[in-house]
Amino acid sequence: MDSKMITQHLIYANRNFFNNYFAAISLFQERSERTANMMFDQAAWIPVEGKRAVNDWMAIWKKGAETFRVAVNEGFQRMETLIDEP
């Protein structure tokens, strides 16, 4: 195996690791969000402003996480392009 092939395998492995890890973290976030929303629906003592703040925070997290995922995948794509160049 030459160094180019080894590097391609490492990039592929790291990309798969990142995508699996990101999917797991996203699943955890979605379930936490669902649990929080159920709690907010059942807890009349929580003010509307508090619910709105948490919902805004969840939306910001989703947007930031998606931006991060796209940036990392673009980085992997750039690395693959650099490796594939002659």
All heavy atoms as an XYZ file, in Angstrom:
712
protein
N       0.833     -1.184      0.000
C       0.000      0.000      0.000
C       0.874      1.242      0.000
O       1.792      1.369      0.800
C      -0.849      0.025      1.257
C      -2.209     -0.504      1.066
S      -2.997     -0.375      2.537
C      -4.293      0.018      2.921
N       0.550      2.131     -0.865
C       1.316      3.370     -0.896
C       0.695      4.397      0.054
O      -0.384      4.206      0.587
C       1.422      3.910     -2.318
C       0.072      4.307     -2.903
O      -0.962      3.819     -2.410
O       0.061      5.110     -3.845
N       1.410      5.489      0.259
C       0.969      6.496      1.229
C      -0.339      7.168      0.797
O      -1.153      7.554      1.639
C       2.050      7.535      1.449
O       2.330      8.209      0.237
N      -0.562      7.297     -0.505
C      -1.796      7.909     -0.990
C      -3.007      7.065     -0.595
O      -4.016      7.589     -0.117
C      -1.737      8.075     -2.508
C      -2.962      8.721     -3.100
C      -2.799      8.886     -4.607
C      -4.046      9.467     -5.230
N      -3.916      9.651     -6.675
N      -2.894      5.759     -0.760
C      -4.001      4.860     -0.425
C      -4.244      4.838      1.084
O      -5.397      4.849      1.540
C      -3.731      3.451     -0.932
C      -4.910      2.503     -0.753
S      -4.592      0.869     -1.416
C      -4.733      1.226     -3.159
N      -3.177      4.853      1.859
C      -3.315      4.871      3.317
C      -4.021      6.150      3.756
O      -4.932      6.125      4.589
C      -1.941      4.738      4.001
C      -1.375      3.336      3.757
C      -2.047      5.010      5.490
C       0.059      3.175      4.192
N      -3.625      7.274      3.173
C      -4.252      8.551      3.509
C      -5.724      8.551      3.125
O      -6.573      9.045      3.889
C      -3.520      9.709      2.808
O      -2.127      9.644      3.140
C      -4.078     11.042      3.224
N      -6.062      7.995      1.970
C      -7.464      7.906      1.557
C      -8.270      7.074      2.551
O      -9.394      7.441      2.904
C      -7.569      7.306      0.158
C      -7.139      8.240     -0.935
C      -7.101      7.562     -2.286
O      -6.922      6.346     -2.393
N      -7.254      8.366     -3.334
N      -7.700      5.974      3.004
C      -8.388      5.123      3.984
C      -8.573      5.854      5.314
O      -9.623      5.731      5.959
C      -7.629      3.808      4.196
C      -7.778      2.847      3.071
N      -8.907      2.087      2.875
C      -6.934      2.530      2.062
C      -8.765      1.340      1.805
N      -7.556      1.587      1.289
N      -7.561      6.612      5.723
C      -7.675      7.369      6.974
C      -8.750      8.453      6.877
O      -9.528      8.646      7.812
C      -6.333      7.997      7.336
C      -5.270      7.035      7.861
C      -3.934      7.747      7.997
C      -5.705      6.454      9.192
N      -8.798      9.133      5.750
C      -9.836     10.160      5.561
C     -11.212      9.509      5.565
O     -12.147     10.004      6.210
C      -9.591     10.948      4.262
C      -8.332     11.793      4.395
C     -10.800     11.825      3.919
C      -7.879     12.429      3.093
N     -11.349      8.400      4.874
C     -12.625      7.683      4.829
C     -13.047      7.238      6.229
O     -14.207      7.418      6.624
C     -12.502      6.477      3.890
C     -13.742      5.632      3.821
C     -14.838      6.045      3.066
C     -13.824      4.427      4.511
C     -15.978      5.267      2.999
C     -14.966      3.650      4.450
C     -16.041      4.067      3.696
O     -17.176      3.305      3.641
N     -12.115      6.697      6.997
C     -12.423      6.231      8.348
C     -12.813      7.394      9.253
O     -13.783      7.303     10.019
C     -11.235      5.477      8.936
N     -12.071      8.498      9.155
C     -12.387      9.667      9.973
C     -13.732     10.274      9.588
O     -14.485     10.720     10.449
C     -11.286     10.720      9.876
C     -10.103     10.355     10.741
O     -10.269      9.981     11.885
N      -8.915     10.464     10.182
N     -14.041     10.295      8.309
C     -15.336     10.813      7.873
C     -16.467      9.942      8.425
O     -17.464     10.458      8.918
C     -15.420     10.865      6.357
C     -16.766     11.401      5.858
C     -16.910     11.254      4.376
N     -16.027     12.164      3.685
C     -16.435     13.054      2.791
N     -17.692     13.134      2.462
N     -15.581     13.845      2.205
N     -16.306      8.644      8.332
C     -17.335      7.746      8.863
C     -17.485      7.892     10.376
O     -18.602      7.915     10.897
C     -17.035      6.293      8.509
C     -17.393      5.981      7.089
O     -18.219      6.658      6.477
N     -16.784      4.951      6.544
N     -16.362      8.015     11.069
C     -16.412      8.211     12.511
C     -17.167      9.495     12.843
O     -18.047      9.514     13.699
C     -15.007      8.260     13.113
C     -15.006      8.670     14.551
C     -15.375      7.777     15.533
C     -14.654      9.962     14.920
C     -15.398      8.166     16.873
C     -14.674     10.363     16.244
C     -15.049      9.454     17.224
N     -16.823     10.578     12.159
C     -17.477     11.849     12.419
C     -18.971     11.766     12.145
O     -19.783     12.220     12.953
C     -16.855     12.969     11.586
C     -17.615     14.256     11.709
C     -17.480     15.040     12.843
C     -18.485     14.664     10.709
C     -18.201     16.216     12.973
C     -19.203     15.830     10.833
C     -19.063     16.617     11.968
N     -19.354     11.211     11.000
C     -20.774     11.127     10.653
C     -21.554     10.281     11.655
O     -22.676     10.637     12.034
C     -20.954     10.596      9.236
C     -20.570     11.629      8.192
O     -20.654     12.827      8.429
N     -20.130     11.170      7.041
N     -20.981      9.170     12.106
C     -21.655      8.328     13.101
C     -21.757      9.040     14.443
O     -22.802      8.997     15.103
C     -20.925      6.991     13.259
C     -21.074      6.114     12.047
O     -22.022      6.235     11.281
N     -20.124      5.233     11.849
N     -20.688      9.703     14.848
C     -20.692     10.436     16.111
C     -21.700     11.582     16.047
O     -22.472     11.791     16.982
C     -19.288     10.977     16.404
C     -19.195     11.772     17.667
C     -19.186     11.133     18.910
C     -19.140     13.157     17.632
C     -19.113     11.862     20.076
C     -19.064     13.900     18.794
C     -19.045     13.248     20.019
O     -18.985     13.981     21.175
N     -21.713     12.298     14.940
C     -22.642     13.414     14.789
C     -24.083     12.921     14.808
O     -24.958     13.556     15.405
C     -22.350     14.176     13.496
C     -23.129     15.449     13.380
C     -22.661     16.598     13.987
C     -24.319     15.491     12.677
C     -23.379     17.785     13.899
C     -25.038     16.664     12.583
C     -24.563     17.812     13.197
N     -24.348     11.797     14.164
C     -25.704     11.240     14.171
C     -26.128     10.866     15.586
O     -27.276     11.101     15.980
C     -25.776     10.023     13.247
N     -25.213     10.302     16.359
C     -25.532      9.929     17.743
C     -25.804     11.161     18.592
O     -26.775     11.191     19.373
C     -24.392      9.108     18.347
N     -24.994     12.184     18.464
C     -25.193     13.416     19.226
C     -26.508     14.085     18.812
O     -27.257     14.590     19.658
C     -23.995     14.372     19.029
C     -22.743     13.780     19.678
C     -24.291     15.755     19.583
C     -22.841     13.596     21.173
N     -26.807     14.083     17.529
C     -28.058     14.675     17.051
C     -29.268     13.922     17.578
O     -30.276     14.532     17.962
C     -28.085     14.699     15.523
O     -27.080     15.539     15.035
N     -29.174     12.615     17.620
C     -30.261     11.803     18.171
C     -30.469     12.114     19.648
O     -31.602     12.283     20.112
C     -29.969     10.318     17.983
C     -31.031      9.350     18.489
C     -32.330      9.524     17.716
C     -30.524      7.920     18.372
N     -29.382     12.228     20.382
C     -29.465     12.590     21.792
C     -30.126     13.961     21.959
O     -30.992     14.150     22.816
C     -28.072     12.589     22.418
C     -28.054     13.028     23.852
C     -28.492     12.181     24.856
C     -27.609     14.293     24.192
C     -28.492     12.591     26.173
C     -27.602     14.713     25.500
C     -28.044     13.861     26.510
N     -29.744     14.916     21.134
C     -30.326     16.257     21.198
C     -31.820     16.222     20.884
O     -32.616     16.871     21.553
C     -29.600     17.202     20.246
C     -30.235     18.563     20.118
C     -30.243     19.367     21.406
O     -29.422     19.147     22.278
N     -31.187     20.273     21.521
N     -32.207     15.477     19.860
C     -33.614     15.394     19.487
C     -34.447     14.789     20.609
O     -35.544     15.271     20.912
C     -33.774     14.568     18.219
C     -33.265     15.260     16.969
C     -33.214     14.344     15.773
O     -33.765     13.215     15.834
O     -32.615     14.750     14.763
N     -33.928     13.748     21.233
C     -34.669     13.122     22.339
C     -34.733     14.035     23.554
O     -35.745     14.087     24.240
C     -34.049     11.774     22.691
C     -34.293     10.768     21.587
C     -33.906      9.391     21.960
N     -34.194      8.512     20.844
C     -33.987      7.226     20.869
N     -33.490      6.662     21.948
N     -34.270      6.493     19.821
N     -33.658     14.765     23.804
C     -33.661     15.729     24.916
C     -34.669     16.838     24.636
O     -35.388     17.272     25.540
C     -32.275     16.334     25.108
O     -31.347     15.333     25.456
N     -34.713     17.283     23.398
C     -35.665     18.322     23.018
C     -37.105     17.831     23.185
O     -37.960     18.548     23.714
C     -35.417     18.731     21.575
C     -36.303     19.840     21.084
C     -35.989     20.245     19.649
O     -34.967     19.780     19.099
O     -36.774     21.016     19.090
N     -37.355     16.613     22.766
C     -38.696     16.036     22.904
C     -39.086     15.932     24.376
O     -40.210     16.271     24.759
C     -38.734     14.658     22.250
C     -40.129     14.154     22.020
C     -40.192     12.841     21.251
N     -39.096     12.668     20.325
C     -38.507     11.501     20.080
N     -38.888     10.416     20.709
N     -37.517     11.415     19.219
N     -38.153     15.508     25.211
C     -38.413     15.398     26.652
C     -38.679     16.776     27.254
O     -39.610     16.938     28.053
C     -37.220     14.737     27.358
O     -37.006     13.443     26.788
C     -37.474     14.592     28.842
N     -37.892     17.760     26.868
C     -38.084     19.116     27.382
C     -39.438     19.664     26.956
O     -40.143     20.285     27.764
C     -36.961     20.032     26.897
N     -39.816     19.438     25.713
C     -41.116     19.915     25.245
C     -42.267     19.244     25.982
O     -43.265     19.905     26.297
C     -41.251     19.723     23.738
C     -40.442     20.721     22.952
O     -40.200     21.838     23.410
N     -39.995     20.336     21.771
N     -42.148     17.957     26.259
C     -43.187     17.275     27.038
C     -43.274     17.865     28.438
O     -44.368     18.073     28.973
C     -42.910     15.767     27.110
C     -43.213     15.048     25.826
S     -43.189     13.236     25.883
C     -41.848     12.850     26.950
N     -42.122     18.167     29.039
C     -42.108     18.763     30.369
C     -42.750     20.148     30.330
O     -43.551     20.490     31.200
C     -40.681     18.869     30.889
C     -40.596     19.446     32.291
S     -38.923     19.801     32.807
C     -38.600     21.291     31.888
N     -42.419     20.939     29.318
C     -42.998     22.279     29.205
C     -44.509     22.217     29.017
O     -45.241     23.056     29.528
C     -42.372     23.063     28.059
C     -40.947     23.457     28.306
C     -40.048     23.528     27.259
C     -40.493     23.761     29.575
C     -38.733     23.907     27.476
C     -39.179     24.129     29.809
C     -38.295     24.206     28.750
N     -44.977     21.246     28.248
C     -46.413     21.112     28.018
C     -47.159     20.758     29.306
O     -48.306     21.163     29.492
C     -46.689     20.047     26.952
C     -46.242     20.488     25.569
O     -46.038     21.704     25.364
O     -46.080     19.611     24.698
N     -46.516     20.005     30.188
C     -47.167     19.549     31.419
C     -46.940     20.488     32.599
O     -47.659     20.402     33.589
C     -46.679     18.145     31.776
C     -47.068     17.114     30.743
C     -46.463     15.754     31.027
O     -45.837     15.545     32.054
N     -46.645     14.826     30.090
N     -45.983     21.372     32.506
C     -45.653     22.253     33.629
C     -46.210     23.648     33.367
O     -45.618     24.444     32.638
C     -44.147     22.311     33.829
N     -47.337     23.926     33.970
C     -47.981     25.222     33.773
C     -47.234     26.347     34.482
O     -47.403     27.517     34.157
C     -49.418     25.160     34.269
N     -46.397     26.008     35.439
C     -45.683     27.013     36.220
C     -44.494     27.630     35.487
O     -43.954     28.641     35.911
C     -45.227     26.436     37.561
C     -44.412     25.177     37.412
C     -44.880     23.904     37.395
C     -42.999     25.093     37.248
N     -43.853     23.012     37.223
C     -42.674     23.719     37.140
C     -41.974     26.017     37.183
C     -41.380     23.266     36.972
C     -40.679     25.562     37.020
C     -40.390     24.201     36.917
N     -44.084     27.025     34.366
C     -42.959     27.585     33.600
C     -43.489     28.717     32.726
O     -44.416     28.519     31.944
C     -42.271     26.506     32.744
C     -41.690     25.419     33.633
C     -41.187     27.124     31.867
C     -41.078     24.269     32.880
N     -42.923     29.915     32.846
C     -43.429     31.049     32.058
C     -43.171     30.846     30.560
O     -42.248     30.149     30.148
C     -42.648     32.251     32.587
C     -41.491     31.700     33.311
C     -41.816     30.301     33.715
N     -43.992     31.500     29.765
C     -43.884     31.410     28.305
C     -42.519     31.895     27.837
O     -41.934     31.327     26.916
C     -45.021     32.221     27.638
C     -44.866     32.247     26.133
C     -46.369     31.654     28.025
N     -41.986     32.924     28.488
C     -40.674     33.453     28.103
C     -39.587     32.398     28.293
O     -38.659     32.302     27.504
C     -40.325     34.702     28.921
C     -41.223     35.881     28.677
C     -42.512     35.823     29.500
O     -42.582     35.059     30.488
O     -43.461     36.526     29.131
N     -39.702     31.610     29.353
C     -38.737     30.546     29.601
C     -38.808     29.469     28.533
O     -37.783     28.984     28.045
N     -40.031     29.102     28.167
C     -40.212     28.103     27.107
C     -39.644     28.620     25.786
O     -38.969     27.895     25.058
C     -41.698     27.782     26.939
C     -42.317     27.090     28.120
C     -43.811     26.891     27.909
C     -44.460     26.334     29.156
N     -45.906     26.145     29.003
N     -39.916     29.888     25.502
C     -39.436     30.495     24.262
C     -37.907     30.531     24.247
O     -37.278     30.257     23.226
C     -40.006     31.894     24.102
C     -39.747     32.470     22.727
C     -40.412     33.829     22.504
N     -41.808     33.841     22.902
C     -42.327     34.686     23.802
N     -41.566     35.597     24.382
N     -43.613     34.641     24.100
N     -37.314     30.855     25.390
C     -35.852     30.920     25.463
C     -35.229     29.553     25.190
O     -34.242     29.442     24.452
C     -35.415     31.438     26.825
N     -35.805     28.514     25.779
C     -35.270     27.162     25.563
C     -35.479     26.739     24.111
O     -34.589     26.146     23.493
C     -35.912     26.158     26.551
C     -35.530     24.735     26.201
C     -35.493     26.485     27.967
N     -36.649     27.046     23.547
C     -36.889     26.706     22.142
C     -35.942     27.452     21.214
O     -35.466     26.887     20.225
C     -38.344     26.985     21.769
C     -39.295     25.957     22.349
O     -38.912     24.815     22.594
N     -40.522     26.366     22.590
N     -35.661     28.721     21.530
C     -34.684     29.479     20.735
C     -33.297     28.851     20.835
O     -32.574     28.740     19.850
C     -34.618     30.939     21.188
C     -35.871     31.719     20.830
O     -36.681     31.213     20.019
O     -36.043     32.829     21.384
N     -32.932     28.441     22.050
C     -31.644     27.799     22.255
C     -31.543     26.507     21.442
O     -30.519     26.226     20.818
C     -31.448     27.518     23.745
C     -30.280     26.658     24.049
C     -28.967     26.976     23.912
C     -30.312     25.315     24.525
N     -28.180     25.915     24.286
C     -28.988     24.882     24.661
C     -31.348     24.436     24.855
C     -28.671     23.612     25.118
C     -31.015     23.172     25.304
C     -29.690     22.779     25.419
N     -32.619     25.723     21.424
C     -32.621     24.478     20.651
C     -32.480     24.762     19.157
O     -31.749     24.053     18.453
C     -33.900     23.695     20.935
C     -33.959     23.098     22.318
S     -35.508     22.194     22.517
C     -35.662     22.178     24.290
N     -33.148     25.798     18.673
C     -33.054     26.156     17.256
C     -31.638     26.624     16.907
O     -31.103     26.271     15.845
C     -34.069     27.234     16.913
N     -31.035     27.399     17.802
C     -29.661     27.855     17.576
C     -28.707     26.669     17.545
O     -27.799     26.597     16.711
C     -29.255     28.880     18.656
C     -30.021     30.183     18.453
C     -27.750     29.136     18.636
C     -29.908     31.146     19.619
N     -28.906     25.710     18.438
C     -28.049     24.523     18.465
C     -28.170     23.763     17.149
O     -27.156     23.354     16.572
C     -28.411     23.595     19.624
C     -27.456     22.453     19.717
C     -26.308     22.416     20.443
C     -27.521     21.195     19.021
N     -25.667     21.218     20.241
C     -26.391     20.452     19.379
C     -28.433     20.626     18.138
C     -26.143     19.179     18.893
C     -28.180     19.360     17.642
C     -27.052     18.654     18.026
N     -29.402     23.569     16.675
C     -29.603     22.837     15.419
C     -28.899     23.529     14.257
O     -28.236     22.885     13.444
C     -31.095     22.705     15.105
C     -31.812     21.691     15.937
C     -33.273     21.631     15.540
C     -34.039     20.682     16.421
N     -35.459     20.635     16.083
N     -29.063     24.848     14.183
C     -28.432     25.606     13.095
C     -26.913     25.523     13.192
O     -26.230     25.287     12.200
C     -28.883     27.059     13.143
C     -28.323     27.895     12.020
C     -28.788     29.326     12.113
C     -28.123     30.151     11.024
N     -28.360     31.576     11.193
N     -26.376     25.705     14.385
C     -24.928     25.629     14.571
C     -24.377     24.249     14.291
O     -23.313     24.098     13.681
N     -25.109     23.219     14.724
C     -24.655     21.848     14.488
C     -24.644     21.530     13.003
O     -23.704     20.896     12.497
C     -25.554     20.858     15.237
N     -25.671     21.979     12.288
C     -25.716     21.729     10.846
C     -24.601     22.475     10.130
O     -23.959     21.927      9.229
C     -27.084     22.129     10.280
C     -27.246     21.834      8.814
C     -27.125     20.368      8.451
O     -27.328     19.491      9.314
O     -26.796     20.087      7.279
N     -24.343     23.704     10.535
C     -23.250     24.474      9.950
C     -21.914     23.780     10.195
O     -21.072     23.683      9.293
C     -23.226     25.901     10.540
O     -24.489     26.520     10.289
C     -22.114     26.729      9.939
N     -21.726     23.276     11.409
C     -20.499     22.559     11.751
C     -20.356     21.292     10.920
O     -19.291     21.011     10.377
C     -20.501     22.224     13.240
C     -19.310     21.440     13.687
C     -18.053     22.003     13.710
C     -19.458     20.122     14.088
C     -16.951     21.279     14.111
C     -18.366     19.384     14.498
C     -17.105     19.961     14.516
N     -21.446     20.530     10.780
C     -21.412     19.284     10.004
C     -21.032     19.568      8.556
O     -20.180     18.882      7.974
C     -22.766     18.577     10.061
C     -22.763     17.222      9.357
C     -24.157     16.646      9.230
N     -25.000     17.431      8.369
C     -24.936     17.415      7.029
N     -24.056     16.662      6.409
N     -25.738     18.170      6.314
N     -21.639     20.600      7.977
C     -21.336     20.954      6.588
C     -19.870     21.366      6.448
O     -19.186     20.947      5.508
C     -22.287     22.069      6.091
C     -21.814     22.655      4.785
C     -23.707     21.536      5.962
N     -19.372     22.162      7.379
C     -17.982     22.617      7.317
C     -17.009     21.445      7.414
O     -16.019     21.381      6.666
C     -17.705     23.623      8.426
N     -17.277     20.511      8.315
C     -16.387     19.357      8.461
C     -16.425     18.498      7.202
O     -15.375     18.061      6.705
C     -16.758     18.538      9.719
C     -16.021     17.214      9.744
C     -16.451     19.336     10.973
N     -17.614     18.254      6.662
C     -17.703     17.445      5.449
C     -17.045     18.136      4.255
O     -16.444     17.467      3.413
C     -19.158     17.080      5.148
C     -19.630     15.931      6.014
O     -18.863     15.031      6.349
N     -20.886     15.972      6.395
N     -17.128     19.464      4.187
C     -16.416     20.186      3.134
C     -14.909     20.036      3.311
O     -14.169     19.909      2.327
C     -16.800     21.660      3.145
C     -18.176     21.935      2.592
C     -18.586     23.396      2.718
O     -17.812     24.205      3.280
O     -19.690     23.718      2.260
N     -14.454     20.034      4.538
C     -13.034     19.815      4.807
C     -12.586     18.433      4.363
O     -11.509     18.289      3.763
N     -13.400     17.422      4.645
C     -13.064     16.075      4.180
C     -13.036     16.030      2.657
O     -12.160     15.401      2.063
C     -14.065     15.042      4.711
C     -13.830     14.655      6.141
C     -14.867     14.732      7.062
C     -12.609     14.192      6.577
C     -14.671     14.367      8.380
C     -12.391     13.826      7.891
C     -13.436     13.917      8.795
N     -13.992     16.708      2.032
C     -14.037     16.735      0.570
C     -12.788     17.401     -0.004
O     -12.205     16.915     -0.964
C     -15.297     17.469      0.096
C     -15.493     17.419     -1.394
C     -15.712     16.009     -1.901
O     -16.392     15.216     -1.277
N     -15.115     15.692     -3.027
N     -12.354     18.501      0.616
C     -11.137     19.178      0.156
C      -9.919     18.278      0.301
O      -9.048     18.246     -0.564
C     -10.926     20.474      0.924
C     -11.718     21.617      0.339
C     -11.344     22.925      0.996
N     -12.589     23.422      1.546
C     -12.761     23.947      2.750
N     -11.747     24.078      3.556
N     -13.929     24.355      3.143
N      -9.858     17.569      1.430
C      -8.730     16.643      1.630
C      -8.729     15.562      0.573
O      -7.678     15.222      0.025
C      -8.809     16.008      3.030
C      -8.448     16.941      4.145
S      -6.739     17.503      4.063
C      -5.851     15.985      4.280
N      -9.888     15.009      0.257
C      -9.952     13.980     -0.786
C      -9.540     14.542     -2.146
O      -8.856     13.870     -2.911
C     -11.377     13.414     -0.856
C     -11.731     12.553      0.337
C     -13.180     12.125      0.337
O     -14.002     12.702     -0.407
O     -13.504     11.215      1.124
N      -9.942     15.778     -2.421
C      -9.561     16.417     -3.691
C      -8.045     16.607     -3.756
O      -7.426     16.345     -4.790
C     -10.263     17.797     -3.829
O     -11.672     17.583     -3.766
C      -9.898     18.451     -5.148
N      -7.438     17.037     -2.641
C      -5.984     17.215     -2.623
C      -5.252     15.903     -2.795
O      -4.207     15.828     -3.464
C      -5.556     17.878     -1.318
C      -5.962     19.342     -1.146
C      -5.642     19.810      0.271
C      -5.230     20.209     -2.176
N      -5.777     14.857     -2.203
C      -5.132     13.540     -2.300
C      -5.254     12.992     -3.716
O      -4.335     12.369     -4.240
C      -5.771     12.548     -1.296
C      -5.557     13.028      0.133
C      -5.237     11.146     -1.490
C      -4.127     13.117      0.563
N      -6.395     13.236     -4.375
C      -6.638     12.677     -5.708
C      -5.881     13.418     -6.808
O      -5.738     12.889     -7.909
C      -8.142     12.689     -6.026
C      -8.898     11.688     -5.188
O      -8.260     10.736     -4.685
O     -10.126     11.851     -5.033
N      -5.386     14.633     -6.527
C      -4.643     15.360     -7.552
C      -3.323     14.653     -7.845
O      -2.701     14.114     -6.947
C      -4.367     16.800     -7.089
C      -5.608     17.667     -7.052
C      -5.307     19.076     -6.592
O      -4.150     19.364     -6.217
O      -6.232     19.880     -6.601
N      -2.905     14.676     -9.096
C      -1.636     13.985     -9.454
C      -0.410     14.679     -8.930
O      -0.304     15.714     -8.496
C      -1.624     14.018    -10.981
C      -2.685     14.954    -11.404
C      -3.568     15.233    -10.240
